[in-house]
Structures are given as C-alpha cells and as structure tokens.
C-alpha cells in the first residue's frame, strides 16, 4: 500500500452510497401511489419521484467521494472531507485502539468493506473509511497495527540499524465456531415477539396510508362487536380450536423471529486465535471482522438465561478497551457449553472459579433493607386500592410485595464474590447466574461507596475501576470491603501496568 500520499476510497463507494440512499425514496413513492391511486399517472409519478431522489443522492455521494481523501502517514492517519466546507482530522497511531472491518449487505455485493479505526473517544467520533476493497482493508488494518505497535514499543536504538527478518506469524487456531445445527438450537432460546412491535411501529408511522383511521375508537368497538358475534355463533368447540390455533400461530411467529435474528447476527460465527489476538467473524447480511488484542481483554463475563441455564448453555463476553458495535463487551461465544468456554478463557489469561474459593455473600442487613425498600412501593397501593376497589383487590399489592421479598431473600444466597491469586470473581442471579471475572493487576482503582442507610447499617458498594466496563459488588460488609480494597490495591501497585501490556503484546 502506498504511504504518505493522498488517496481516495474505492470508486464504487459513491455507487454503494447511492444504492443505500434509495431507501429514502421508498416512503415518498408509497405515499404518492396511495395519494394518486385513482389517477392513471400515479405509478409514473411515483417512479419519477423515486428516480429523481436516486439521482440526487447519487450526485451527492459522488461529490462527497471526490472531496474525501485519506493519508497513511508516518505517525498518523489523516482524513480530509467536505464539499463546501473542508474538515481535516488526524489520529496518531498510538491513539488507535483497534481496527475492524464491516460489510453491510450492499457493500458486500460490491466486494467492499468499511474500515473503522476505534479510538475510544466515544460519541460516534471514531474514524472510518467507506469503502475499500477487502484486500486493501485487510492490508490497511495490518499496516496501522504495525505502526501502532512501533509507536507504543519502539525498536531499541541498538537494533535500529539491523536488518532483522520478521518471524513468520503462526497460523490462526479455531477456538469456537457455530454450525447450522448450533444456530438452530440457539434460535430456540431466542423466542421474540419483536415482529409484532415492528408491525405496530410501521402502522403508527404509515397510518396515513390506511383506508381507515386506526385511532378511531368507535371503528374498533364496532369491529370487535361484529367479530365477537361471529365468533360466538361458531360454538364452543370452534372457539377452542380457534384459540389454540391463534396461540400456535403466535408461538410460531416468536420462534420464527428468533430464528431470523439469530441467523442474521451469528451466521458463520468463527472465533480464532491469531498472532494479533482474537479474531471474530460473523453475520449473514452484515459481515463483521473484529480482532481483539489479547492484552486489551480486561475481564470476562459468563452469562446465561433462565431457560438456557437448565440445559447447560452459556455465553462468553470479553470486556475490552476497543468497541464492538458501540459496546465494550465483545461476544466471543454466544451459545456454548462450559467445556467450550474454559479454553477460550485460558487463551485470554483467565480461569473459572475454583470450588474451594473463600466465597463471601452480601450483608444480611443489605438483604433486609432491599426487601423493605423494594417492597414498600407496592404496599403503598394497598390503602387506595382498598378504598376505590373491592376489598379483595387489596390483596394484589400484598402478593406483589411478598413476591419481591421472596425474590430478594433467595437471590441474596446467589450473590457472592471471591478473590483468588490473580482474579476478582463476582456471581449474581437467582434463576440465571451470571459470572464476572477481572484480572487484579489490570484494575485501575477501588472505590468504597456508602449511602445514608448503608453507613448506619454497616455495608457498602465496592466499585472496581475496570477499563472499558464496570465491576461493582453491592452490600459488602464494611470491614470486608476495606480488606478487599487492600488486597486488590496490593496487586495493582505491585505490577507495572505498562509492562503487563507490553509482555502481553509480545506473547
């Protein structure tokens, strides 16, 4: 790849942008078709409007493409853009946390990728190039990583003049993958009625296209009365069959939605260990290619669901400094057994909790206060319900308060934490226990927080400074909180974090 000279993205970029901008023409075309459905020229007018919008979008994309340049410099990536007003931005290599490649459906058809330079600045300020060929994107990613590593760990002066051949990188090792059978099994636990919400949202946005007013209460009252009379005339057996078929259709819709979402997001999921770190690729329509350097993995999260847990399925996330679709958690095993998760954790330098650890639970005072504070709200409704409704309805807030008390009481038994020689481990969750494990030497700080009630009741919340994420343990007895702080800070101050990262980078 040529360096230190202005370059443009691939010439097909403006074509991709024009095609993707066509979606802006869909709603105007539909509106014109419905508004002119009684006129013979309605279709021609809608097509003409869509064509005009597409032409304007294509011209705008072309002008933006001609005015967008980037340069791979000796110490930074520089981008200049703007049609009427110009803006220039420069990002030093040492500030680039990671480089990822993403392929949405349309760029993928053209063989193009979007290159994202993650700086950790947040707020959508990360730098990106839309679009390059797959080969150019991969070459640029490797070049930027090499330059960044040189900035962070420069070559010693004694070796600066030596011609040393770079050692060949070992081949990538597959750590985890999901085939079609695994995806289908995963989708069974992804039941969702989001399709109903989507249809409802579209109906609300496109209500002007409906042949009736969907917000007319009288219309729906008359419609329900008419349908109710028709259903009542079918007989009990037909009503029962109809109800069963309706429930089956709703359940089928939920499973179908989960299947589609799972296949779109996790298709061809592959996690590999490379010389650069963990490389994850996934996606059917939008294909993402993310590499997570090993030394940037700050903690791991093992999650599950109340139903998945009963069948032994879990998920594994890395908490990293780099961003993954706006999140600091990278999913590296969305649906796996623990015997599949453990080797992945080991590659990142983490181990599951040992059975003989000295586990500590939250304070019993914290448990009592949680029951009282969370149960107080439904109890406040007992009096007004008893006054304005039949007396029997006053039992509802009491039942809700009792359920909250029971959940808090039993969940306290599953909320625990422990320290081992290298890690801090926290587990919580009644029906679906989640585990978070952080490296002690990679933590930045320890904060002990107490509210007015906690000060009087003798417990605190311990916040651990975790780069790229959060780690909090609630209801810790005060004396144990200070002992925990002392142990963690001893680990933090005993290690040079820069050397930890440097040694991990060269591993």
N, C-alpha and C positions, 0 to 999 in steps of 0.2 A: 504494500500500500504506500502510495506517495505521501510524503510528510512535508510539513512547513509550507504548504501552498493551499490556496482556497479551493475548495471542492464543493460540488452540489450533490444533492441526493440523487437517486436514480431518476431518469427522465420519466419513467412511468408513474412517479409519485403523484403528479398532478392528475393523471388519469384515475388513479385509485381514489384520490380525494373527490374527484367529480362523481364517480360512481357511488361513493358513500354518501355524497350530498344529495343524491336522488331521493333519499327518504324524506327530505324536506319538501319534496314535490307531491308526496302521496296524499297528504291531507287536503291540500288545495284542490287536487284533481278529484278526490272523492266528493268534496263539498260542491264543486262545480257540477259534477254528474248528478247529484241529488237535486241541486237547485234548478238545473236545466233539463230534468228528466222528461219534461213534457215537450221539449223542443228537439227538433231533428238534428240540430248542430251542436247539441250538448257534448257528445263524445269528442267531436273535432275540437271544440273549445277547451275541454279538459286536457286532451293530448297536447294542444298548442301551449297551454299554460305550463304543463309539465316539461315540455321541450324547452321553453324559454327559461324556466328555472334551472334546468340542467345545463343549458349553455352558459348562463350567467355564473353558475357555480364552477363550471369547468374553466372559464376565463379567469375567475378569481383565483382558483387553485393554480393555474399556470403562472399568473403574475407573482403569486406568493412563492412558487417554486423558483422562478428566475431570480428573485430577490433574497433567497435563502442560501447562505454559504456556511461552510464549517472548515476549520483548520485543525489538523493534528499537529500541535506544536511540540517543542522540546520539553516544556514544563506544564502545558495545559491544553485543554480542548476549548476552542473559541468558535462561537456561533454568532453570525450577523443575520438579521432578518428585518422585514418590514417593507411595505410597498411605498407608502407616502412618508412615513417617519421611520427612521432606522434605529434599531436597538442592537447592541453588541453585548455579549456575555462571555466571560472567561471563567473556567472552572479548573483549578490546579488538580493534577493527578492525585496528589495526596489527600484531597478532599472527596474523591470519588470512592464511595464505599463498595459499590459493585456495579456491574454492567449486565443487563438482562436483555434477552431478545423476545419479542412478542409478535405473533402473527394472527391478526384477525382474519375473518373469512375472505374478504375481498383482497387484501394484500397477499394472502396465501395463494390465491388463484393466479396472481401475477408473479409468484416466487419471490416476494419481498418481505422484509422483516422491519419492525420498528426497534431501534436500539435505544435503550433507556439507561442513562447514567444516574445512578442513585447517589445523591449527595447527603441525604439525611436532613436536609433543611426543612422538609415538610411543606404543607400548604400548596402542593402541586408545583413546586419550584424546581423539581428535578429536570435535568436536561434530557432531551430526546431528539433523535433524528428519524424522520419519517419520509421516505423509506429507503433502505439499501437492499441489495441482493443478499441472499443468505450467506454466500461466501464472503462478501465484503463485511457484513455484520459480524460474522464469526472472527474474521481477521482483525477487525477494529476492536472487538472485545479483548482478544488476546494481547493486542498491542497496548491498549490502555492499562490492562492489568500488569504487564511487564513494566511499563513506565511508572505506575503507581508503586510497585514493589521497589523499584530503584529509588524513588523519592523517599520512601519510608525507610528502606535499608540500603543505603548507597554502598557501592563497591569500595572496599578499603583501598587507600592510596597505594599500598604495596602491591596490589593486584591490578591496579588500573591499567597498566601498560601490557599486561599479559594477555595473550590470546588463548583463552580457555574455551574449549568447545562445550556448549551447553549439553548436559546429560539428557539422554532421551527420556521423555516422560513415560511412565509405566501406563499400560492400557487401562481403560476405565473398568471398574468392577461393579457389576449389578448388585445392589443391596436390596432393592424391593421393586416389584412390578405387579401390575394387576391385569389379568386377562379378562376375557368377556364373561366367564363364569363368575369371577370375583366381582365384577361390576354389577352383574345382575343380582347377586346376593346382597351387595351393598345397597342397591336401589330399593330392596325390600324393606330396609330400615330407614329409608328416606321419604316415607309417606308424607305427602304435602298437598294441601288444597290451595296452593298459591294460584293455580289456574283460575279458580273462582274469583279470587281477588283481582287478578289481571282483567278478567272479563268485566267485573264490576267497575274497575277504573276506566276501561275503554268506553263502557256505556256512559259513564259520567262525563267523559271528555267529548264524546261524539253524540251527545243526546240530541243535538240539533239535526242529526241525520235520521232520527227515529220517526216513524209515521205516527207516533203518539207521544204524549208528554209523559215521560217516565216518572215525573214528580207529581202527577195528578193523583191525589189520594182517592178521589171518587172513582176514577177509572179502575184502579186496582181493587177497590172494595167491590165494585160491580163484577169485575173479572173473577175474583175469588168466590163470590157468591154463586156465580154461574157454574164455575168449575166444581164447587162444593156440591151443588145439586146433582151434577152429572156423576160425580164420584159416589154420592150417597145412593144413587139409583143402581149402581153396579152390584151391590150386595157385599156381605162381609168377606166372603172368600176372595172376590176380585179385589177388594180394598187391601186385604192382607198380601195378596200376590203383588199388587202394585207397590205397596210399601217396601216389600222385600226387594223387588227389582230396583226401586229407587235407591235403596241403601247399597245394593250391589254396584249400581252404576256410580254412586258417589265414591265408594271404596276403590273401584277400578280406576276412576279419574285420579284419585290420590296416589295410587301406585304408579299409574302411567306418568304423572307429573314427576314423581321421584325418579323414575327410570330415565326420563328425558334429561332432567337436571344432572343426574349422576353421569350419564354418558357424555353430555356436553362438556362437563368440567373435568372429568377424570379419565377420559378415553386415552388409551395407550400410555397410562401412567408409568413412568420409569424413573427410578432414583439410582444414581451411580456415584461411586466414589472415584474421583479423578485426582490428579496431582494438584489441581487448583482447589479442591474441596468437594462439596456435594453438588451434583448436577441433577436437577429435576426437570423433567419434561412431561407435559400433559395437555389435554384439550382436544376437542374434536373440531369445532368451528374456529375457535380462537386458541392457537397453539402457543404456549409459553415455554421458554427455555431459560431457567434461572440457575446460576451457580452460586452456592453459599460457601465462602471460605470457612474452613474448619475453625480457625481461631476466632471467628466472629460469632460463633454459636455461644450464647451467654447462658442459656438454660434450656430445659426440655419440658414439655407438657404432655402428659399421657391422659387422654380424655376418653370418654365413652358415653353411652346413652343408657337410660333406664332399661330398655329392652335389649340393646346390643350387649350390655354387660352380662345379662343372663346367658348369652350364647358365646361369651368369651371373646368378643370383638372390641378392639380399641383403636384409637388414633394417636399418632405421634406428631407433635409440632416442635420446631426449633424456634426459640426466641433469639432473634438475630438483630444486629445493628442495621442491616440492609432491610429494605421494604419489599413486601410481596403483595402487590395489588392494594397498596395503601395500608397494609397491616405489618406489624413487626413479627408476626408468627408465620413461619413457613411450614406448611403441611408437607411432611416427608413420608408419611404412611397413613393415608386416610382411613384405611379399613384393614386391620392386621391383627394377628394373634400376638401374644406377648413374646413367644419364642421367635417371632419375626422382628419385633420391636427391639429386643435386647441387643442384638448385634449392631443395629443402626446406632443405638445409644453409645455402645462401646467405641464405634468409629469416631464419635464426637467427643469422647472422653468422659462419658457419664455411665453410671451403673445403677441398676434398680435398687430399691431399698432392701437391705438385708433383714431377715426375720428377727434377728436378735438385737435390733437397734433399741436405744432407750427412748421410747416414744413419750411425748408429753401432750396432754389434752388441754383445751382451754379451761379457764377458771370456772368453777361451779357458780360463782357469783355472776359471771358473764352469761352463763346459761339461764339463770333465773331472771336476770334483767332483760334478756332478749325475749323470754316468754312474756313477761309483764308488759314491755313496751310494744311489742308487735301484736299482742292480744288485746291491748287496750282499745285500739281503733274500732274493731267490730263490737266490743262491749258498749261503746258509746251509743251504738244504734239500738240498744235494747229498749230504752225508755221511749223514744219517738215511735218505734215500730209498735210497741205495746199500746200506745195512745191512739195512733191513727190506723192500725190494722188489727185484725183478730188476734187475740192473745196468743194463739198457737204460733203465729209468725214470729213472736219474740224469741222463740227457740232457735231460729236460724242464726242470729248473731252469736248466740251462746255456742252453737255447734261449730261455727267458724272459729271462734276463739279457742275452743277445745282442740280443734284440728291443728291450729297454729302452735298451741302449747305442746301437743304431742310430737309434731314435726321438729320443733326446736329441741325438745328433750332428747329424742333419739338421734337427731343429726349431730348433737354435741359429742356423742360417742364415736362418730366417724370423722370428727375434725381434730387432727393431730399433726404434730411436727416432730422432727428429729434432726440431729447432726451426726454425720459420720466424719471420717478423717478428712474428706475433701469436699463434701457436699452439704447443702441445706435442703431438706425434704419436707414438703407440706402436702397433706392429704385432706380432702374435704368432700362431702357429698353423701347423702343418705342412700338414694337408690342408684346413683351413678357416680361412684367415687372418682374424682379427678386428682391427679398427682402432678406436682410441680417440683422440679429438681434444679437447683442452681449451683454453680461452682463457687466455692467460698472465696477463692483467690480472685475471681472476676467481679465480685461485688464491689460497689464503689462507696457505700455508706450504710449506716444502720441508724434508723430513727425510731425513737420510742414516743408514741403519741397517746395522750390521755385526755378524755373529755371530763366534764364536771362529775358525771356519775362514776366513770372509771377511776378517777382519783380517790373517791370515797370508798369504792368497792374493791380496790386493790388489784386492778388488771389494766392492761394496756394493749395497744396495737403496735406491732413491730413491722416497720416498713424497711425493706432491704433495697438499697439502690442498685437496680438492675438495668444496665444499658439496653435500650430497645424494648423494655417491658416493665412490668410491675410485679412485686412479690410482697405480699402482706400476710401476716399471721395475727388474727384477731383474738382478743380475750386472753392473752398470755399473762399469767400471774407476774406481778411487778418484779419480784426477786429473780424469777427465771428469765424475764425479759432482759434484765441487766446482765445476767450470766451469759445469755445468748449473744447479746451485743459484744461482750468482752471476747467471747470465743471467735466470733466472726471477724472482729476487727484485728485480732491477733493474726488470723490467716491473711487478711487483706494487707496489713502492714509488713508482714514477713516476706511477701513476694513483690518483685518489681513487675508491675503490670505490663510495661513496655517489653520487658524481656519474655514474659509469658506469651505475648502475642507474637514476638519475633521467633521464638522457638517453635510455636505452633505453625507459623507461616512456612517455616522450612521443613516441617515434618512431612 
